[in-house]
Amino acid sequence: MSAPGRKRVAMADLPALRARATSEGKTIALANGVFDLFHVGHLRYLRGAKAEADLLVVAVNSDVSTRSNKGPTRPVVPEAERAEIVEALACVDHVVLFDSKDVVPVIRALRPDVQVKGTDYTPDTIPEAAEVRAYGGRVAVAGDPKDHSTTELLAKLDADRSR
């Protein structure tokens, strides 16, 4: 498990984290994302996710996973720095980096009580919903309307730079 005072855990630590939470009668919410160029939309999503359970575990896409999902120019910020930023938030209890294209391996290892996605999803469009519901978990949507986007921020920066 992570060192005292540290929130970072490895994938291999997730089953023990689940067992400990269960033995203590605590629920776990899982949120996930790239969190490249962290913005207020990310913060509002994570605060909303924390409100869904006793503990919030945030799965941060590794650089490999981010490139697979976002293309060869992403991420802008390296995985260790993105994870450190998320780890510093008071609403976050644990952070895990993951290499897969989707968060299913994290769900299988952690078995969160609730998987939380941002408002660009609905409970019916969450891709991993069947995986979570199969063991009795639930899915939820949190955060403010999708008015913030790292992709849009990067496009604005590129446009400003080329003027």
VMD Tcl script that draws the C-alpha trace (Angstrom):
set ca {
  {0.00 0.00 0.00}
  {1.09 3.61 -0.28}
  {3.49 5.15 2.21}
  {1.98 7.08 5.15}
  {0.72 10.44 3.99}
  {0.72 9.34 0.36}
  {-2.39 8.61 -1.57}
  {-0.84 6.82 -4.54}
  {-1.53 3.11 -4.82}
  {-0.61 0.49 -7.39}
  {-3.09 -1.62 -9.32}
  {-1.97 -4.59 -7.22}
  {-3.05 -2.71 -4.05}
  {-6.67 -2.28 -5.14}
  {-8.10 -5.61 -3.85}
  {-6.60 -4.96 -0.39}
  {-7.97 -1.40 -0.45}
  {-11.42 -2.85 -1.26}
  {-11.14 -5.44 1.53}
  {-10.10 -2.83 4.08}
  {-12.94 -0.49 3.12}
  {-15.45 -3.34 3.35}
  {-14.16 -4.40 6.77}
  {-14.48 -0.79 7.97}
  {-18.02 -0.46 6.55}
  {-16.94 2.19 4.04}
  {-18.08 2.65 0.46}
  {-15.79 3.42 -2.47}
  {-16.43 5.67 -5.46}
  {-14.22 5.41 -8.53}
  {-13.65 8.34 -10.87}
  {-11.26 8.29 -13.79}
  {-9.74 10.51 -16.43}
  {-6.64 11.92 -18.05}
  {-6.69 15.20 -16.07}
  {-4.32 16.87 -18.54}
  {-4.20 20.66 -17.99}
  {-6.28 20.36 -14.83}
  {-9.23 22.78 -14.87}
  {-12.29 23.68 -12.78}
  {-14.45 21.10 -14.58}
  {-12.10 18.37 -13.33}
  {-12.32 19.71 -9.77}
  {-16.12 19.86 -9.82}
  {-16.30 16.30 -11.21}
  {-14.03 14.95 -8.47}
  {-15.85 16.82 -5.70}
  {-19.13 15.42 -6.99}
  {-17.66 11.93 -7.17}
  {-16.48 12.16 -3.55}
  {-20.04 12.97 -2.47}
  {-21.13 9.53 -3.76}
  {-19.17 7.44 -1.21}
  {-16.93 7.45 1.84}
  {-13.71 7.06 -0.15}
  {-12.80 8.38 -3.57}
  {-10.30 6.48 -5.69}
  {-9.23 8.30 -8.86}
  {-7.79 6.29 -11.73}
  {-5.54 8.49 -13.86}
  {-4.76 7.39 -17.42}
  {-1.05 6.75 -17.87}
  {0.82 8.42 -20.73}
  {0.44 5.22 -22.80}
  {-3.30 5.07 -22.14}
  {-3.71 8.78 -22.88}
  {-1.93 8.49 -26.24}
  {-4.14 5.53 -27.09}
  {-7.29 7.57 -26.36}
  {-6.28 11.13 -27.30}
  {-3.58 10.73 -29.97}
  {0.20 11.07 -30.21}
  {0.41 14.70 -29.04}
  {-1.19 13.98 -25.66}
  {-0.76 14.18 -22.79}
  {0.81 17.60 -22.40}
  {1.59 16.96 -18.73}
  {3.39 13.70 -17.83}
  {1.52 11.03 -15.85}
  {3.50 11.45 -12.63}
  {2.70 15.17 -12.51}
  {-0.98 14.66 -13.40}
  {-1.29 12.03 -10.66}
  {0.47 14.31 -8.15}
  {-1.96 17.15 -8.87}
  {-4.98 14.86 -8.38}
  {-3.38 13.35 -5.28}
  {-3.09 16.83 -3.72}
  {-6.84 17.41 -3.74}
  {-8.59 17.13 -0.37}
  {-11.54 15.26 -1.90}
  {-9.31 12.46 -3.24}
  {-8.40 9.53 -0.99}
  {-6.33 7.40 -3.39}
  {-4.85 7.70 -6.88}
  {-3.90 4.86 -9.20}
  {-2.31 5.10 -12.64}
  {-3.59 2.68 -15.27}
  {-2.27 1.70 -18.71}
  {-5.35 0.19 -20.37}
  {-7.47 2.00 -22.97}
  {-10.47 1.85 -20.61}
  {-10.95 1.64 -16.85}
  {-12.37 -1.91 -16.77}
  {-9.21 -3.49 -15.26}
  {-9.40 -0.97 -12.40}
  {-13.09 -1.74 -11.87}
  {-12.35 -5.48 -11.78}
  {-9.54 -5.03 -9.22}
  {-11.34 -2.49 -7.00}
  {-15.03 -3.37 -7.38}
  {-16.15 0.14 -6.42}
  {-19.59 0.61 -4.92}
  {-20.15 3.37 -7.46}
  {-18.36 4.32 -10.63}
  {-18.70 8.04 -11.34}
  {-18.33 9.67 -14.74}
  {-18.55 13.31 -15.79}
  {-21.56 15.04 -17.28}
  {-20.54 14.20 -20.83}
  {-22.19 10.85 -19.93}
  {-25.57 9.78 -18.63}
  {-26.11 6.67 -16.50}
  {-27.28 4.95 -19.71}
  {-24.18 5.87 -21.74}
  {-21.43 5.02 -19.24}
  {-19.37 2.46 -21.18}
  {-18.44 0.37 -18.15}
  {-21.92 0.37 -16.55}
  {-22.59 -3.33 -17.26}
  {-19.26 -4.28 -15.67}
  {-20.14 -2.37 -12.49}
  {-23.75 -3.52 -12.30}
  {-22.71 -7.17 -12.81}
  {-21.37 -7.36 -9.23}
  {-24.07 -5.13 -7.72}
  {-22.38 -1.75 -8.01}
  {-23.99 1.37 -9.39}
  {-23.02 4.17 -11.74}
  {-23.49 7.91 -11.28}
  {-22.79 11.16 -13.09}
  {-21.19 14.11 -11.30}
  {-19.83 17.56 -12.01}
  {-21.00 20.65 -13.77}
  {-22.18 20.81 -17.39}
  {-19.41 19.93 -19.85}
  {-18.37 23.57 -20.33}
  {-14.66 22.88 -19.79}
  {-12.37 20.75 -21.94}
  {-8.62 20.29 -22.10}
  {-8.91 19.66 -25.84}
  {-10.69 23.00 -26.27}
  {-8.11 24.76 -24.08}
  {-5.29 23.36 -26.22}
  {-7.06 24.42 -29.42}
  {-7.50 27.94 -28.04}
  {-3.80 28.09 -27.08}
  {-2.80 26.93 -30.57}
  {-5.09 29.52 -32.18}
  {-3.71 32.29 -29.93}
  {-0.15 31.24 -30.70}
  {-0.66 31.32 -34.47}
  {-2.02 34.88 -34.49}
}
mol new
graphics top color blue
foreach p $ca { graphics top sphere $p radius 0.5 }
foreach p [lrange $ca 0 end-1] q [lrange $ca 1 end] { graphics top cylinder $p $q radius 0.2 }
display resetview
